[in-house]
Amino acid sequence: MTSLRQAISELQTNPEQWEAFQHDGHCVVLAPPGSGKTKLLTTKAVWLANNAIAPGRGLACITLTNPAAAELRTRVRRLGQPVGRTVNIGTVHSFAWSNVIRPFANAAGFPEWSRYTLAPRQEANAAMREAIRRVFEPNEDTRYVNSTIMRNRKLCLTEQEWKTAGPNIREAALEYDRLLREKDYVDFDTVVAMAVHLVEEYPFVRTVLHARFPYLMVDEYQDLAPGLHRIVTSLSLDEGNSTLFAVGDPDQAIYGWTGTRPELLVELADLEAVHRVDLRINYRCGAVIAEAGRRILGAHGAEAVTMRGGGSVSARCEPAGLTAQAAYIAGRIFELQSEGVSLHEIAVLAPTNGDCDELVAVLRSRDIPVSWRADAYSPSPLTMTLEAFAAWVSHGREDSGYRLGDLLDQWQQLGDWSALRAGADRVVAALLAAAADTRAGEFVETIVTVLDSAGARAELRSDDANELERMRDALSPAGGMADYTVRDLGGLRLRGGRVEVLTMSSSKGLEFDHVFIAALEEGKLPFFASVRGSAEWTEDRRKFYVSFTRARDSVEVLYSGWYDTPRGRRHNGPSVFLRESGLVG
Ligand SMILES: Nc1ncnc2c1ncn2[C@@H]1O[C@H](COP(=O)(O)OP(=O)(O)OP(=O)(O)O)[C@@H](O)[C@H]1O
């Protein structure tokens, strides 16, 4: 475990990190991959929690995705700080829900808001289909209506802006909202819109939130869509008084489908009230990797400054297709293992879930232990808590890094506290009784029984309840993860002893010694439908950049020059990004 003192003394060796650490007011840190943004944010959070925050108050650390929030929790715990009331870590959506809507909706005159729950995906899809059916004529082309509505909702358009979206689009969006609310459902975008309304329109909401959270810290700020940006700025810069500390990198913005606008981060950094710090040094990537990363970004890639020499980069054509690429990777993994590299320091990345499935099948057929969650279920607060429980059971407190008290806090924050508190004793009993070699499916069913007997399943957020069902299916005797033991399930949290297989998008924020990136075919990346230079095309290039810069020592990229689709084989050659960055001649 790194002590806080040690982490602070490391920051002291880097003048820019130290400047940002010491700055008292609003501060925005812009920096390339591996430059210590997350390290800086978590170290500062723990220092503030112990030195600058009065009892009963706290700081909110927020980020976009559940895995990113889990990474923040892990790093804060490693610094010896429990996560909970003082250092409150979560996604922006959970912040909006738990800290804005639930506590304030009633007092602001919207008692019905606290009754709403998140719509399960099928319900939301059905409501959208019905809304489009009601608003549009049967012979109208409605192919892009759904995606246009979803995108505009995320962008929090004004009524004036909605008018330019096309005929009937706004009407269908309102109908969709109405249909959901008839059943007391909302979706993530409505949650954001409700929270924006409360923090922007009600001064008492900002006053109380400032008292509760004098500091607001945001990681991966480039991933925030405009509504979330408005919540954060309203609580800090505009009218609120909380001090903002935000870190991010516009070149790593890869969630455009969620409505993100990376330029918001740069605009924020350039405000007069904000102190901007640019970090330059990449601590992660060897010099050769950092330099190749810069070439991937093209003209505007800033010069790479690295603390590590060396590193290697190579591109390889396997003309026989993805299976042959996987066979080559398997051979290299054996070589790396024989050189003493631990499996969890190796990552295999690819553009899609389907590519990853194919790679995993080959690696497993060679008896290489692989960590791959597939699209069986997604990391949600509950599924990640269950994986963390399994890690604690199989690896113990020291090796897992999880303390039982922290796990119980995490459990109690999943939903209605009183129901979950009632189940806490039974959870402890179940954890103490479980063994590492038990089938993971049985273990999860035991915890589900506890949830049910405490009456807590009904209190779960519906996205959590959905992911729990998908996890149970995957771990059931007929599911894709039927052979997982508690040790394997815990391993998904620990990354121990297994090669990590991930889609390129989900590699964000992680680091490995050796990274293989497979299936880099033109048409897969960039995606065939995106026009050169368009937002989607540029984002695909950033996705490649993010994947590439996960590596400390080596990156090997693979392609075949063709791939299969349901409509036949496409011979498009290697990804244009390989040619343009000089990786392929
Ligand atoms: N001052 C420092 N001294 C030593 N090591 C450091 C320092 N700052 C960062 N590091 C190390 O560099 C690595 C990258 O740090 P971190 O993950 O915080 O970077 P990041 O900017 O958040 O990366 P990314 O944006 O790519 O996710 C980590 O292993 C971290 O411990």
The ligand as an SDF file (V2000), in Angstrom:
LIG
                    3D

 31 33  0  0  0  0  0  0  0  0999 V2000
    4.9840   12.0000   -9.7530 N   0  0  0  0  0  0  0  0  0  0  0  0
    4.9670   10.7020  -10.0400 C   0  0  0  0  0  0  0  0  0  0  0  0
    5.9940    9.9170   -9.6700 N   0  0  0  0  0  0  0  0  0  0  0  0
    6.0000    8.5960   -9.9540 C   0  0  0  0  0  0  0  0  0  0  0  0
    5.0200    7.9540  -10.6070 N   0  0  0  0  0  0  0  0  0  0  0  0
    3.9650    8.6720  -11.0080 C   0  0  0  0  0  0  0  0  0  0  0  0
    3.8760   10.0840  -10.7500 C   0  0  0  0  0  0  0  0  0  0  0  0
    2.7110   10.5120  -11.2720 N   0  0  0  0  0  0  0  0  0  0  0  0
    2.1050    9.4370  -11.8330 C   0  0  0  0  0  0  0  0  0  0  0  0
    2.8530    8.3440  -11.6670 N   0  0  0  0  0  0  0  0  0  0  0  0
    2.5230    6.9690  -12.1300 C   0  0  0  0  0  0  0  0  0  0  0  0
    2.2030    7.0380  -13.5180 O   0  0  0  0  0  0  0  0  0  0  0  0
    1.1980    6.0830  -13.8580 C   0  0  0  0  0  0  0  0  0  0  0  0
    0.0430    6.7740  -14.5450 C   0  0  0  0  0  0  0  0  0  0  0  0
   -0.6800    7.5670  -13.5940 O   0  0  0  0  0  0  0  0  0  0  0  0
   -2.2520    7.7800  -13.6870 P   0  0  0  0  0  0  0  0  0  0  0  0
   -2.9290    6.4810  -13.9490 O   0  0  0  0  0  0  0  0  0  0  0  0
   -2.6740    8.5890  -12.5140 O   0  0  0  0  0  0  0  0  0  0  0  0
   -2.2730    8.6520  -15.0120 O   0  0  0  0  0  0  0  0  0  0  0  0
   -3.4980    9.2440  -15.8090 P   0  0  0  0  0  0  0  0  0  0  0  0
   -3.0200   10.5750  -16.3000 O   0  0  0  0  0  0  0  0  0  0  0  0
   -4.7340    9.2410  -14.9910 O   0  0  0  0  0  0  0  0  0  0  0  0
   -3.5760    8.2020  -17.0020 O   0  0  0  0  0  0  0  0  0  0  0  0
   -4.6970    7.9540  -18.1330 P   0  0  0  0  0  0  0  0  0  0  0  0
   -5.2610    9.2950  -18.5200 O   0  0  0  0  0  0  0  0  0  0  0  0
   -3.9330    7.3190  -19.2440 O   0  0  0  0  0  0  0  0  0  0  0  0
   -5.7020    7.0300  -17.5380 O   0  0  0  0  0  0  0  0  0  0  0  0
    0.7830    5.4120  -12.5530 C   0  0  0  0  0  0  0  0  0  0  0  0
    1.4640    4.1830  -12.4390 O   0  0  0  0  0  0  0  0  0  0  0  0
    1.2620    6.4140  -11.4940 C   0  0  0  0  0  0  0  0  0  0  0  0
    1.5390    5.8130  -10.2500 O   0  0  0  0  0  0  0  0  0  0  0  0
  1  2  1  0
  2  3  1  0
  2  7  2  0
  3  4  2  0
  4  5  1  0
  5  6  2  0
  6  7  1  0
  6 10  1  0
  7  8  1  0
  8  9  2  0
  9 10  1  0
 10 11  1  0
 11 12  1  0
 11 30  1  0
 12 13  1  0
 13 14  1  0
 13 28  1  0
 14 15  1  0
 15 16  1  0
 16 17  2  0
 16 18  1  0
 16 19  1  0
 19 20  1  0
 20 21  2  0
 20 22  1  0
 20 23  1  0
 23 24  1  0
 24 25  2  0
 24 26  1  0
 24 27  1  0
 28 29  1  0
 28 30  1  0
 30 31  1  0
M  END
$$$$
